[in-house]
Amino acid sequence: MAAATVLRPYISVILAISADGKIADRVRSPARFGSSRDKAHLEARLAEADAVLFGAGTLRAYGTTLPLSSPALLEQRQQQGKSPQPVHIVCSQSGHVDPTLQFFRQAVPRWLLTSPAGAKPWLPQPPLAQFPDVPPSAPLAPWFEQVIEVPTNADGLDWTAALAALKDRGIERLAVIGGGVLVASLLALGAIDELWLTVCPLLLGGVDAPTPVEGKGFLAAIAPQLELLSVEAIGHEVFLHYRVLRR
Protein backbone atom coordinates (compact mmCIF):
# COMPACT_ATOMS: atom_id res chain seq x y z
CA MET A 1 0.00 0.00 0.00
CA ALA A 2 1.58 3.24 -1.11
CA ALA A 3 1.40 6.33 1.07
CA ALA A 4 -1.03 8.96 -0.13
CA THR A 5 0.47 11.85 -2.05
CA VAL A 6 -2.68 13.96 -1.78
CA LEU A 7 -2.45 17.24 0.07
CA ARG A 8 -4.56 16.44 3.11
CA PRO A 9 -4.98 16.99 6.86
CA TYR A 10 -3.21 14.92 9.49
CA ILE A 11 -5.77 12.23 10.33
CA SER A 12 -6.37 10.48 13.65
CA VAL A 13 -8.94 7.73 14.15
CA ILE A 14 -10.45 7.49 17.64
CA LEU A 15 -12.67 4.50 18.45
CA ALA A 16 -13.85 2.43 21.39
CA ILE A 17 -14.00 -1.29 20.65
CA SER A 18 -15.15 -4.41 22.45
CA ALA A 19 -12.57 -6.97 23.54
CA ASP A 20 -13.40 -8.93 20.37
CA GLY A 21 -12.89 -5.93 18.12
CA LYS A 22 -16.43 -4.65 17.47
CA ILE A 23 -17.47 -1.01 17.43
CA ALA A 24 -21.19 -1.77 17.87
CA ASP A 25 -23.50 -4.74 18.28
CA ARG A 26 -25.12 -6.64 15.41
CA VAL A 27 -28.06 -4.20 15.16
CA ARG A 28 -25.63 -1.25 15.24
CA SER A 29 -26.92 0.22 18.47
CA PRO A 30 -25.10 3.35 19.68
CA ALA A 31 -21.81 2.17 21.21
CA ARG A 32 -22.02 3.58 24.71
CA PHE A 33 -20.01 0.84 26.37
CA GLY A 34 -16.99 3.05 27.06
CA SER A 35 -16.43 4.44 30.55
CA SER A 36 -16.42 8.07 31.63
CA ARG A 37 -12.62 7.86 31.39
CA ASP A 38 -12.92 6.84 27.74
CA LYS A 39 -15.32 9.73 27.07
CA ALA A 40 -12.79 12.14 28.58
CA HIS A 41 -10.09 10.57 26.42
CA LEU A 42 -12.24 11.04 23.30
CA GLU A 43 -12.95 14.66 24.20
CA ALA A 44 -9.23 15.33 24.68
CA ARG A 45 -8.47 13.92 21.23
CA LEU A 46 -11.25 15.98 19.63
CA ALA A 47 -9.91 19.11 21.30
CA GLU A 48 -6.66 18.63 19.38
CA ALA A 49 -8.46 18.62 16.02
CA ASP A 50 -9.63 21.34 13.70
CA ALA A 51 -12.51 19.15 12.55
CA VAL A 52 -14.28 15.90 13.43
CA LEU A 53 -15.39 13.62 10.59
CA PHE A 54 -17.99 10.86 10.78
CA GLY A 55 -20.29 8.99 8.44
CA ALA A 56 -24.03 9.53 8.21
CA GLY A 57 -24.58 6.03 9.62
CA THR A 58 -22.72 6.99 12.78
CA LEU A 59 -24.82 10.14 13.08
CA ARG A 60 -28.06 8.19 12.59
CA ALA A 61 -27.07 5.75 15.34
CA TYR A 62 -26.38 8.44 17.93
CA GLY A 63 -28.46 11.38 16.72
CA THR A 64 -25.85 13.71 18.22
CA THR A 65 -22.15 14.47 18.22
CA LEU A 66 -19.82 15.17 21.17
CA PRO A 67 -19.24 18.89 21.79
CA LEU A 68 -16.32 19.87 23.97
CA SER A 69 -17.47 20.60 27.52
CA SER A 70 -14.28 20.49 29.61
CA PRO A 71 -13.35 24.01 30.77
CA ALA A 72 -9.68 23.05 30.59
CA LEU A 73 -9.96 21.90 26.98
CA LEU A 74 -11.99 24.97 25.99
CA GLU A 75 -9.32 27.18 27.60
CA GLN A 76 -6.61 25.20 25.80
CA ARG A 77 -8.22 25.87 22.43
CA GLN A 78 -8.66 29.55 23.24
CA GLN A 79 -4.98 29.87 24.11
CA GLN A 80 -4.13 28.20 20.79
CA GLY A 81 -6.26 30.73 18.91
CA LYS A 82 -8.80 28.12 17.85
CA SER A 83 -12.58 28.25 17.83
CA PRO A 84 -14.24 26.82 20.97
CA GLN A 85 -15.50 23.79 19.05
CA PRO A 86 -13.96 21.92 16.12
CA VAL A 87 -16.03 21.71 12.97
CA HIS A 88 -18.21 18.58 12.90
CA ILE A 89 -18.37 17.16 9.37
CA VAL A 90 -20.91 14.59 8.23
CA CYS A 91 -19.94 12.61 5.13
CA SER A 92 -22.76 11.15 3.07
CA GLN A 93 -22.75 10.40 -0.64
CA SER A 94 -26.55 10.56 -0.77
CA GLY A 95 -26.79 13.67 1.38
CA HIS A 96 -29.77 12.19 3.18
CA VAL A 97 -29.41 13.39 6.75
CA ASP A 98 -32.50 13.76 8.94
CA PRO A 99 -32.82 17.51 9.63
CA THR A 100 -34.76 16.87 12.85
CA LEU A 101 -31.84 15.16 14.60
CA GLN A 102 -30.68 16.66 17.88
CA PHE A 103 -27.33 17.16 16.13
CA PHE A 104 -28.77 20.24 14.41
CA ARG A 105 -29.55 21.84 17.76
CA GLN A 106 -26.10 21.35 19.22
CA ALA A 107 -23.79 24.34 19.51
CA VAL A 108 -21.13 23.17 17.07
CA PRO A 109 -20.13 24.26 13.55
CA ARG A 110 -21.52 21.77 11.01
CA TRP A 111 -20.39 20.93 7.48
CA LEU A 112 -21.66 18.34 5.02
CA LEU A 113 -19.30 16.46 2.71
CA THR A 114 -21.31 14.96 -0.12
CA SER A 115 -21.70 14.36 -3.84
CA PRO A 116 -23.16 16.96 -6.21
CA ALA A 117 -26.44 15.02 -6.18
CA GLY A 118 -26.39 14.78 -2.38
CA ALA A 119 -25.91 18.54 -2.06
CA LYS A 120 -29.09 19.40 -3.97
CA PRO A 121 -31.58 18.96 -1.08
CA TRP A 122 -29.54 21.38 1.03
CA LEU A 123 -28.89 24.10 -1.54
CA PRO A 124 -30.06 26.74 -1.94
CA GLN A 125 -33.50 26.43 -0.29
CA PRO A 126 -34.08 25.42 3.36
CA PRO A 127 -33.92 21.65 3.82
CA LEU A 128 -37.46 21.32 5.20
CA ALA A 129 -38.81 22.04 1.73
CA GLN A 130 -36.94 18.97 0.49
CA PHE A 131 -38.00 16.62 3.30
CA PRO A 132 -41.81 16.31 3.21
CA ASP A 133 -41.83 13.81 6.09
CA VAL A 134 -40.47 16.42 8.51
CA PRO A 135 -43.31 17.80 10.67
CA PRO A 136 -44.02 21.54 10.31
CA SER A 137 -43.26 21.98 14.01
CA ALA A 138 -39.65 20.86 13.56
CA PRO A 139 -37.32 23.57 14.92
CA LEU A 140 -35.43 25.58 12.36
CA ALA A 141 -31.65 25.49 12.61
CA PRO A 142 -28.61 26.79 10.77
CA TRP A 143 -28.26 23.33 9.21
CA PHE A 144 -24.83 23.10 7.57
CA GLU A 145 -22.58 26.13 7.45
CA GLN A 146 -20.82 24.63 4.46
CA VAL A 147 -21.91 21.98 1.97
CA ILE A 148 -18.80 20.63 0.24
CA GLU A 149 -19.42 18.87 -3.06
CA VAL A 150 -16.85 16.30 -4.17
CA PRO A 151 -16.89 13.92 -7.15
CA THR A 152 -17.63 10.23 -6.80
CA ASN A 153 -15.99 7.10 -8.16
CA ALA A 154 -16.82 3.40 -8.20
CA ASP A 155 -16.23 3.17 -4.43
CA GLY A 156 -18.27 6.22 -3.42
CA LEU A 157 -16.95 9.66 -2.57
CA ASP A 158 -13.59 10.53 -4.09
CA TRP A 159 -11.57 10.83 -0.88
CA THR A 160 -8.51 12.25 -2.61
CA ALA A 161 -10.61 15.21 -3.70
CA ALA A 162 -12.51 15.34 -0.40
CA LEU A 163 -9.40 15.54 1.78
CA ALA A 164 -7.84 18.13 -0.49
CA ALA A 165 -11.02 20.20 -0.18
CA LEU A 166 -10.83 20.04 3.62
CA LYS A 167 -7.16 21.01 3.56
CA ASP A 168 -7.99 23.97 1.31
CA ARG A 169 -10.52 25.10 3.91
CA GLY A 170 -7.93 25.24 6.67
CA ILE A 171 -8.41 21.81 8.24
CA GLU A 172 -4.92 20.75 9.36
CA ARG A 173 -5.83 18.07 11.90
CA LEU A 174 -8.84 15.82 11.34
CA ALA A 175 -10.32 13.40 13.89
CA VAL A 176 -12.32 10.47 12.51
CA ILE A 177 -14.80 8.82 14.89
CA GLY A 178 -16.58 6.29 12.65
CA GLY A 179 -17.75 4.26 11.09
CA GLY A 180 -15.82 1.30 9.77
CA VAL A 181 -16.56 1.93 6.08
CA LEU A 182 -15.17 5.45 6.33
CA VAL A 183 -12.05 4.21 8.14
CA ALA A 184 -11.52 1.51 5.50
CA SER A 185 -11.77 4.05 2.68
CA LEU A 186 -9.17 6.30 4.27
CA LEU A 187 -6.86 3.38 5.06
CA ALA A 188 -7.05 2.19 1.46
CA LEU A 189 -5.92 5.64 0.38
CA GLY A 190 -3.04 5.60 2.86
CA ALA A 191 -4.50 8.67 4.49
CA ILE A 192 -4.64 7.70 8.18
CA ASP A 193 -1.71 8.72 10.37
CA GLU A 194 -2.62 7.33 13.79
CA LEU A 195 -5.23 5.31 15.66
CA TRP A 196 -6.42 5.63 19.24
CA LEU A 197 -8.29 2.49 20.27
CA THR A 198 -9.93 1.92 23.64
CA VAL A 199 -10.48 -1.78 24.34
CA CYS A 200 -13.56 -2.12 26.53
CA PRO A 201 -14.40 -5.12 28.75
CA LEU A 202 -17.26 -6.77 26.88
CA LEU A 203 -17.76 -9.28 24.06
CA LEU A 204 -20.27 -8.49 21.32
CA GLY A 205 -19.61 -11.23 18.76
CA GLY A 206 -21.67 -11.78 15.62
CA VAL A 207 -20.69 -11.68 11.98
CA ASP A 208 -22.97 -8.68 11.46
CA ALA A 209 -21.45 -6.57 14.23
CA PRO A 210 -19.31 -3.81 12.65
CA THR A 211 -15.56 -3.60 13.16
CA PRO A 212 -13.21 -0.59 13.01
CA VAL A 213 -12.34 -1.46 9.39
CA GLU A 214 -15.28 -2.58 7.25
CA GLY A 215 -15.54 -3.19 3.51
CA LYS A 216 -13.57 -5.82 1.59
CA GLY A 217 -10.64 -5.83 4.00
CA PHE A 218 -6.95 -6.18 3.15
CA LEU A 219 -4.90 -9.22 2.17
CA ALA A 220 -2.22 -9.95 4.75
CA ALA A 221 0.59 -9.21 2.29
CA ILE A 222 -0.57 -5.63 1.80
CA ALA A 223 -2.37 -4.94 5.07
CA PRO A 224 -1.63 -1.61 6.77
CA GLN A 225 1.06 -2.06 9.40
CA LEU A 226 1.04 -0.34 12.78
CA GLU A 227 3.63 0.79 15.30
CA LEU A 228 2.48 0.74 18.93
CA LEU A 229 3.32 4.11 20.48
CA SER A 230 1.73 3.67 23.89
CA VAL A 231 -0.46 1.37 25.95
CA GLU A 232 -2.17 2.22 29.22
CA ALA A 233 -4.53 0.13 31.34
CA ILE A 234 -6.97 2.18 33.41
CA GLY A 235 -9.59 0.29 35.35
CA HIS A 236 -10.91 -2.42 33.06
CA GLU A 237 -10.07 -0.61 29.82
CA VAL A 238 -6.89 -0.56 27.73
CA PHE A 239 -5.94 2.56 25.80
CA LEU A 240 -3.85 1.88 22.69
CA HIS A 241 -2.11 4.43 20.49
CA TYR A 242 -0.75 3.36 17.11
CA ARG A 243 1.08 5.05 14.26
CA VAL A 244 0.28 3.83 10.76
CA LEU A 245 3.52 2.91 9.03
CA ARG A 246 4.19 4.07 5.48
CA ARG A 247 5.39 1.72 2.76
N, C-alpha and C positions, 0 to 999 in steps of 0.2 A: 504494500500500500504506500503510495507516494505521498509525501507531505503536500498540503494544499499550497498553491502559489497565489491564491486569491488574496487581495487586500481585504482584511477582515478584522473583527475584534478578537481580543483574547477571550477564549471561551472556557468556562468552568461548568461542569455538570454537578448538581447537588441533588442527591436522592437518598431517601430512606428505603431500605430493603428488608425483607424477612430473612431469617437465617437460611432459608433455601432459595434466596435470590429473586423473590417476587416483589414488585412494587405496588401490587394491589391483589385483591382476591379474584376469583374466577368470574364474578359479575362486575368487576371493576368498580367496587365501592370506593369512596374516598379513603385514601390510606392515612388514617389517623392513629397508626399504631406506634409512632415515635413518641418519646417522652418529652417533657417540658425542656429537658436539656438539649434534645435534638432540635426542638423548635428554636431555641436560642441560638444554636449552632447555625441553623438555616438562615435565621435573620442576620447573623453576623456576616455570612457569606454574601447575602443579598446587599448588605450595606456597602460592600466593596465594589459593587457593580454599577455601571451606568444604566443598564437595562436588564430586565428579567424576561426571558423568552419561554413560552410554553404553548403546547398544542391546544386546539379547541376541545379535544377530548378531555384533556386534563381540566380545563375550565368548566366543562359540562359536569364533570364528576364532583367538583368542589363547589362551583357556583361563585367562588370568591378567589381572591389572591391574598398574599400575605404582605400587608403594608408594614413598614418599619414602625415600631412602637417604643423601642428602648431609648430613653433620653440620652444615654451615652452614645449610642450609634447615631442618633440624629445630630448630636453635637459634633461627633466625628466628621460627619458629612459636611456640616456647616463650616468647620475649620478647613476642610479641603476645598471649599468653594463649590460644592456640589448642591444640587437641589435636595430638599428634604427626603424625597422618595425617588428611587430609580424609576425609569419608564417601564411599564408592564406591557409586553408585546404579545398579542395572541397571533399565532400563525394558523391559517386555515385556507386551504386552496379554494374551497367552496364559498368562503366568506359567511357561512351560515352560523351566526352566533346569536343566541337568544338575547334580545335587548332588554329583557326584564330581569336578567340575572343581578344578584346583589353586587356583583363585580362592578357594574356601572354606577353604583352609588358609593363606591369606596373612593377615598381621597387620594388617588394615585393618578399619574399621567398614564394614558392608555393609547397604544398604537395597534393597528391591525396590519399584519403582513399577509398578503393574499394575491390571488391571480387577478388579471384584468376583469374576468367575469365575476369573481368573488367580490370585487370592489363596487360593482354597480349598485347593489342594494343600499350602500352606505353613502353614495355620492350621486348628485349633490344634495338631494332632498333628505329630510329627516327619516331615519330608519323605520319609524312606526308606519309610514305610508307603504313600506315594502313588506311589512310583516302583518298580514290581516288577522292572524290569530292572536295578536297582542291586544289585551283588553284596553279600551279607551282610558281607563283609570291608571294605566301604567305610568309611573313617574318619568318625566322627561329628564334627560341627563346630557352631559356633553359628549357622550358616546366615545368616539375615537378622535384624539387630537390630530393624528395623522393616519391616513390609509395609504400604505406603501404597496404599489402594484409591482409584481415581479413576474417574469415569464415562467412558463411551465415546461417540463420535459416528460419523458415516458415514466419517470418515477414520482412526479408531482411537482412541487415548487422547485424552481432552479435555485439551489442554495448558494451556488457561486455568486449569482446576481443578487440574491437576498442579503447575504452577508456583506457584500460590497456596498449595497444600499444603506445598510445600518452603519457601516464605517463612515460613509460619506455624511451621515447625519450626526456624527460626533460620538458614536457609541464605541468606546475603546475597550471596555470590559463588559462581557455579556455572561449572565448566569442563566443556565438552562435547568429547568426544574421538572421536565417531563413533556410528553411521555416517551415510551420506548421507541416508537417509530421515528420521532424527531431525533432522538439521540443516535439511532442507527444511521439516519441520513447524514448527520454531521460527521459521524465516525467514518463513514464510507468516503467522505470528501477529505478526510484527514484534517478536519477543522476543529477538533476538540483538543484542548491543551491539558486539562486536568480534571480529575473526578474526585468528588467528596462523597463517600458512601457511608451511611450509618447502618450497621447491621443490628436489627432489632430482634428481641427474643421471642419469636413466634414462627410457626411453620404454616404456610398457606397451601402449598401443593397445587396440583391441578395443571393439566396441559393448557388450559385456557387462561390461566392467571398470567398477566403480563410481567415481563422482565425488564430490566433497565435497557436492554438492546433488543428490539423487536425486528420484524422484517425477515429477510432470507437468512441472516446470519453470515458469518465469515468462516471460510475453510481454515483449518488450523495453520496451514502453511503461510497464510497471508493475514491472519488475525491481528488486530491491533495489540501491541505489547505495552505493558505498563511497568512503571518503576514506582515502588512503594516509598513514599516520602515520609509518612508518619502513621503511627497506629496508637490509639489511646482507648483503653477500656474504662468506661465510667458507668457505674452501676451495672446493669445487665446489657448495656449496649457497647458496641465497638465502633469507633470512628476511624475510618480509613481515608487516607489522602494519597492519590496516585497522580503521577505525571504520565501523559501519553507519549511514548517514545516515537521519534520520527525515523523513517526508513529512507 
